[in-house]
Amino acid sequence: MDEETAALIIQLQIEDSQELSAISEGKGKGKEGDVSDAELALGLYNEDLRQRASIIQDRQMTKSIARACQTDGNALAASLAEEQTAATDRGAAGRLGGVTAPAPVEPWTITSEELDEELLAKLSALYVESATEESGLEIAEAESLSDGEHDNPESSEWAATRTPSKTLHRRCVACREHVKYYDIARVPCGHEYCRDCLRDLFQASMTDDSLFPPKCCRQPLVSGGVRIFLTPELVKEYERKKIEYDTPNRTYCSNPVCSSFIKLGDIANELATCTECGTITCTMCKAVQHTGDCPADTALQQVLEAAEENGWQRCYSCRRLVELDVGCHHMTCPCGAQFCYACGLSWKTCPCPQWSEERLFARATQVVARRPAHANPQAQFATAVQNLRDRHDCNHLLWLYVRGRHQCEECRQTLPTYIFECRQCNIQACNRCRRNRL
């Protein structure tokens, strides 16, 4: 039944109930202040009708807004483009006038290109009308990853052989639980995450900048199809963190009780003013405001001396210290900068060798130790060394499912039952790191 017909029926029922109420009040046989069972039932019936009428009106309004957004999508996009152009012009004028302005942040919205049939069906099930089996069947596809090393979606022929009741549920690639089709988000690479796992991934990325932006199969998850499954508070926090993580050589409040990030718009003449507590921080030494040159930071000097003794390297962009455990000299800092571990210069701008022979042999020893005993261990070691030389710059596209207790070489978390191992470079990683970090 369409909303217009339902609204008319409920309106007629409301009018009938009002007539019944008038008749009941006209009789007046009961004591003053007493409510009979019939009057109480009639009152509850009227209240239920009013609630149903309100629900229908809300659905009509929601559909009207959705149609307006689709119809006016081009006009809204043009208006947004004009605002972004104006912001760019203001930034250029500010640079010419010597005023540092913060970079404009594009709002995270759902574009008209992202409103496909599947997303519209999920929005309808979530906010407009209750989900039906038919709507679920229209967008239902095969379950995602199967248990094991294979990583390809099911074919449509296989999905068609399953019963309709199963197609209303989809499996989350992270927790492997089955959830309703309208309560799971499909990310750009094709995998699907339930609300809880998607929320956990976004929250983890905002505390670990090596996971930012959140991604699966090296593709960022920031899309309209994901946006609707996150709370407004989480989206606002993500947008704030995006400004922070996109800022090179970030400055934080020197007050240890505060330690808030200070935006570029609050920095002038190498002095950063914290909008939370008012503390002024020197952007050069990251300490509290001082007069004259930066005082010698003895603690930092001690750390740098220890770094020199141990062969650690410092990122040229964010100035954090990094230590190379295994692999070649190509380093990718959590801030995004790529540099040579041997000299610290930007990657591919120096004549340094791509790897250290000592680290190469140590890594080959680790890889061989995982393998079963071999008739010719020297030949096995030589093969591992040659494989590392040939495949040191790995794209991590092929993975092997390995059973047993292992430790992830990326996040150092111990997995009790299994691990994934790259078939090219032999790095072992948990499921989250191989999808979201590597």
N, C-alpha and C positions, 0 to 999 in steps of 0.2 A: 504494500500500500504506500502511495506517495505521501509526502508530508502535507500537501494541501488538503487531501481528502481526510487524513487523520486529524488535522487541525479542525476541520469543519465538524467531524463527528464528535470530537471532544467538546467543542463549543456548544453543540446541541445538547450533549449530556449535561454540561454545566448549567444551561438554561433550565433543563428539566429538573435538575436537583434544586435549583433556586425556587422553582414553583413548589416542589415538595416541601422545602423548608418553610415557605410562606404559609402553606396549608397547615403544617404541623404547628407553627406558632399561632395560627388563628384559632385552633381548637382550645388551647390553654387549659387543659384538664389537670395538669400536674400542679404541684406546689411551686410557689415562687422560689427560684434558685435551684430547684432540682432539675436534673437532665435525665430524660428517659433513655433507655437503650436504643430506641429507634432514632432519637435525635443525635445521640453520640455516633451511631453508625453512619447517619447521614452527613454529619460533620466530617468524619474521617473520609467518607467517599468524596465529598467536595474538595478536601485537601489533596487527595490523590489525583483528582482530575486537574486541579491547578498545577500540580507538579508536572504531570504529563504534558500539559499545554506549554509549560515553560521549557521543558526539554525539546519539544518540537520547534518552538521558536528559536532556541539556541542552535539547533541543527540547521534550520533555514538560514540563520545569520552566518553560521560557519561556512556553509556552501556558497552563500553570496560573496563572502570575503574571498574564498578560494577562487571563484570565477573572476572576481575583480582583479586579483593578483595575476591570474593567467592572462586576462585581457589587457591589463595595463603593464605587463611585464616589460615590454620594450620601452615604454615611457619612463618607468622607474629606473631601468638600466641607463637610459640617456641622462636622467637627472643625476644619478650617481656618478656617471662619467664627467659631467660638468663640475660636480663638487670636487672630484679628484683633480681635475685640471686646475680649478681655482686654488686648491691646496698646493699643487706643484708650483703655480705662479707665485704664491705667497712665500714658499720656501726659497725660490730663486731670488725674489726681491730681498728677502732677509739676508741671504748670503752676500748679495751685492752691498747691502748696508752694514755688513759686519755683525749681523745678529744671528746667533745659532738657534734654529728652530727644530723641534723634534720631527722626525720623519712621520708623514701621515700613515695611519694604520687603516688598511682596508677592512671594513666590517665583514665578519664571517656570516654570509647569508646564503640562502638557497637560490640558485639561478634557475631561469626557465629551462635551460638545457638539462638540468639535473632532475626535473620533475617528470620522470618517465612513468609508465603505467604501474610499475611495481611500487614505486615510492608513493604515488597517489593512492594506490590500494591500501598501503600501510597507514597512510595518514587518515584515510577514511575509516579504517578499522579502529584506529586509536582515538580519533577525536570527533568523528561525524556519526557513524553508525556502528553497531556491533558487528564483529567479524562473522562471516558466513563461510560455509564450506566451499561454495562456488567461488567466492572471491579469493579464498586461499588456493583453490586449484588453479586459478588463472595465473598466479605468479609463482606457484610452488615449483621448485626445481629439485635436482638431486641433492642429497646431503653432500657436505664438503668432504674434507680429508678423511680417509679411512685409517684405521690403526695400522701403522707401519711406515715404510719409507716412501710409498707412492703418494704423490701430491696433486693429482689431477682430479677435477670434478667428474661426477658421474655423467654419463651420456643421457640425452633426453629420452632415448628409447628405454633405458633402464629405469628412469624415473617414472615412466608411464606404466611400468609393470607393477608398481607398488600400490597399495590400497590408499583410498582417499584420506583415511584418518591419519596416515603417517605424513602425507604431504602438507598437512596443516602445521607440522612441527619441523623445525630446522635444527641442525646440530652446530653448536658454537665450536669454532676451530681451536679455541683456547682451553675451555673447561670441558669440552666434549659432551655437554649436557644438551638435551633436546628442549627447545622453547618454541612458543608460538611464532608463526611466520612473520607476524606484524610486530614482534618484539625483538627482532634481530636485525642488525645493521650489516649491509653488504659494503665492504670497503673497495677502493678502486682496483685492487688486484683480483677481486672476485671472491675472497674468503669472507666469512660471516662471523660476527662477534655478538654475543648477547650484551644486554645493557650493563650488567655488572662487570664483565671482562673489559668492555670498552671503557667504562668509567675508570677501572683500575689502571688501564694502560695510559689514559690521559693523566691521571693523578701521578703515576710513576714518572711520566715524562716531565712533569713540572717540579720534580725534586731531583732528577738526574738529567742534566742537560745533554748527556750522550744519547739519551733516548728521545730527544726533542728535535723536530716534531715527531709525534707518535707515528709509526709507520709499520707496514706489513709488506713483506717481500720488497723492501726498499722503496715503496711508494707511500707518500704521506697520506694519512687518513683524513685530512681536513677536506671534507666535501659536504654538500648539502644533505646527502643521504645519511651521513653520520651525525650531522648537527642536530637533527630532530630527536635523537636518542640521548642527548646530554642535557643536563639541567642548566637553566640560565646562569646559575652561580658558577658552575664548572666552566662554562663558555667564557664568562667574564674573567675568571682566573686564568684561563688559557691565553686570552688576548693580552692580559697584563704580562704574563710570562713570555709571550712572544716578543713584546717590546724589549724585555730584559735580555733574552737570549740572543736577539738580533743585534744587540749593541756590542760593538767591539771594545775591548779594554774597559769592561764594566767597572763602575764605582759603587761601592756599598757604604752605608753610613758607618763611620768609625766608632760610633757608640756601640759597645758590645751588647748592650741590652736591646738595641734597636736592630742594627745590621740590615736596614731596609735598602732596596735597590734605589739608586738616585738616577732619574731620567736625564737625558741630555739637555732638555729644556731648563733644568734646574742647575746647570753648570755654567759658570762664567769665570773667565780668567783663572782656569785651573782650580777653582774652588767649587765644590758641590754642596748645595744646601739641602738637607734632608727635610722633606715636607711633613714627616711623621713626628720628629722630635726637635727639629730646628738645628741640629748639630751641623757644623760646616766641616767638610772633609777635604783634604788635599788630594787631588786626583793623581798626583805624581807618586807619592809614597803611600797613599791610601790611609794615612793617619789623620788625626784631628788637625784642624787649621793651625798653621804656625807662621811666624814671620821669617823673612829671609829665605835662604836655601833650605832644602829638606835636610833635617838632621840625619846623621848616620843611623841606619837601622841595623843594630848589632845582631838581632835575631835573624834577620834576613841574610846578613852576611854569613852567619854560621851555617844556615841552610844551604846557601850557594857553595860554600866551601865543602860541605858534605856531598853536594851534588857533583862537584868537580872530582872529588876523590872516588866516587862510585860510578862516574861516567854517565850521570843523568843529563838529560838535555832540557832546555827551556823553550817553550813555545814562543815564537817571535810575535804572535798576535796578542794572546791573553796573558803571557808571561808565567803560566803555570808550569811546574816541573813534571816531567814524565820519565818513566823508566821502561826501557825495552826489555821484555822477558824473552820472548821468542819472536821469530819472524825477521823480515828484512828491515832496512833502514827507513822505509817509507812510513812516516807517522801521520796519523790523522787525529788531531786534537779534538776533544769534545766541543770546542768552540767552532770547529769547522776548518781551521787552518791545517795545511799539509806541509810538512817540512822534513828535512833529512835529519835523522837521529845522530849522525856522525858529526855534523858541523852546525846544525840548527838553522840553516838557510832554507828558503822556500824550496819545495820539492822540484827536482829537475832543473835547478839553477846552479848546481855544484858538480864537480868531477868525482865525488866520493863513490866508492863501490856500493852496490845495492844491499849487500849483506856482510856480516862478519863471519869468518870461517868458524870461529869458536862457537858462536851461537848456532850456526848451522849444524855443526856436529852434535852439539848438545840437544838440539831439537830432534835430529835424526835418531839419537839414542832414545829419547822419550817415545818416539813413534814405534821403533823396533821393539821396545819393552812391552808394548801393548799386544804385539802379535804372538801367536803360538811359536814354540821352539822350531827353529829351521835347521835343515841339514847343513847349510852353509851360512852361518851367521854373518861372516864378513861380506858375502855377496848381498845378503839382505840389507845390511847397513849401507853398502854402496848404492843400492837401488833407492833407499830412502833419501840419501843425500842428493842423488841426481834428481829425484822427483821434486825435492824442495827447491833446487836450483831452477828447474824448468818451470815450476808452478808457484813461485813465491808471490807473484802478483795475481792472486786468486779472486774470482768473482763469486765463489761459494754458490754455485748453481746446482750441484749434485750432492745429495746427502744420503748417508747410510744410517739406518736405524740399528743401534747397538744396544743389546740387553745387558743388564747388570748395573751395579752401583758405580757411578762416575761423578766427577766434578766438572762443571762448566768452566771452560778456560776464559770466558768473558766476564761473567758476573761472580764466579767462584762459588756458586750455589751447588750443593751436593744433591744429586738426583738418585733416589734409592733403587729405581728399577730400570732406567734406560737413559740413553744419551744419543744425540745425533753427531755424526762425524762426517766432515767434508771429504768427499772422495778424491779431491784434488790436492788440498794442502794438509789434510788430516787434522785440522783443528776440531775440537770437540765442544759442542755448545748445546745448551738447553733449547727447548722449542721456542721460548720467547726471544732469546738472544738471536737465534738464527733467522727469525722472522722480523724482529723489530730493531736489531742492532747491527747485524752484519750486512 
